[in-house]
Amino acid sequence: MAAGGSDGAKAAGRPYDLVVFGASGFTGQFVVEEVARTAADGELRGGLRWAVAGRSRQKLQAVLERAAERLGKAAPGAEVGVLLCDVGDAASLAAMAKQTRLVLSCVGPYRFLGEPVVEACVENGANYIDISGEPQFLEGMYLKYNQKATEKGVYVVGSCGFDSIPADMGVLYTRDKLKGTLTAVESFLKVKSGPEGVCVHDGTWKSAVYGLADQDNLRKLRKKIGYSPVPIVGAKLKRRGFVFYSPEFKEYCVPFMGSDVSVVKRSQRYLHTDLQETPVQYGAYVNIGGLGTVVKLMLAGILFILLVKFSFGRKLLTKYPEFFSAGRFTKKGPTQKQMDGTSFTMTFFGEGYSEGQDPQNGKPNVKICTEVKGPEPGYIATPIAMVQAGVSLLEDTACLPKQGGVYSPGAAFSKTKLIDRLNKRGVEFSVISKAEV
């Protein structure tokens, strides 16, 4: 039996610790493989009781067989459950949530398909984790379900994949390694690919199309939530231009368009408001290479932004992802060779004040550089991050926030062993340098 409150869950008749919902989807199949690997490694005290869930028994069975084959087994263990449920059928989602302590939801775009799963989990006392990179969905769920999740003692944690876990936990790791007060961090993401190039499944592309189209509503949503501003401690972090040259990397960089900044901000707001920790300012960037790439990216970006504004443009973008992304996003997703040849590095440059220095006075006098490195981001690192977040939620229960609620990863896992767990799985956190200025 896994520890951490699961005896109570079992008494309440929950046969599973964890269910992968959307297991036969493109990302879901890789999550299933990672869960199978984690279960086989016997890291959880007393073993992991788990199941897969989705619409087609045949497809779910095929995913389990593929996972077993990849792990060098003749067949999947009979102990893995198969649950049939559909995002459009509330009763089936409720039945799934009642049978498990935790649902890993792999069904996106979350803005269209995510909420029924969150609702089923909150109503039926199951914890919930997803890999959404859609701020509007994440913050919408906070507005709607935080109160109820708190009352029910349910943890709802979004954004537990790449790139938010490396970003959010990377900021916390940098803070913990600086002897003093960390006040600002900038992260730079670099994705390296092999001769076969990089490719992403078009589910991520769709999320970006709808997310950009709907930015006005995100602003309205934030107004409704009524966030209190997070105080700026130390020197104010300057915002960089749209394109700039980085002497450290000898490459051009642009602001990172994903959800990282909003996710890190939510974590920092929680840690400041609820735990009275010093908030860290954050900027996220991505390395894009030489001038030629900059020009191509600018032209593609302008076209994308123009098309996103109109419904026919959005239809074109979602129908022909390969054409509009120059082959980067496809309906088939990456090949195994492409995945094997791809890796990522996220470098964090932090500044702050040494112990005994008042961050409200004078210039920052310490600098730190840390790194999070890992395998291919979308379908190797994301399942590792999601599954280890799940293991932390199940195993490190005493280290979670005191109450249930809707959390970002840093808020939920800042006191858990998540970083150690990720390190063991090949998503590695390390300190590159520290210096007094």
Secondary structure, DSSP 8 states (H G I E B T S, - for coil): --SSSHHHHHHTT--BSEEEETTTSHHHHHHHHHHHHHHHHT-STT---EEEEES-HHHHHHHHHHHHHHTT-SS--TTSEEEE--TT-HHHHHHHHHTBSEEEE--S-HHHHTHHHHHHHHHTT-EEEE----HHHHHHHHHHHHHHHHHHT-EEE---STTHHHHHHHHHHHHHHSSEEEEEEEEEEEEE--TT---EEHHHHHHHHHHHHTHHHHHHHHHHHT-------SS------SSEEETTTTEEEEE--SSHHHHHHHHHHHHHHHH-----EEEEEEEEESHHHHHHHHHHHHHHHHHHTSHHHHHHHHH-HHHHTTTSEESS---HHHHHT-EEEEEEEEEEEETT--TTSS---EEEEEEEEEE-IIIIIHHHHHHHHHHHHHH-GGGS-SS-EEE-HHHHHTTSSHHHHHHHTT-EEEEEEEEE-
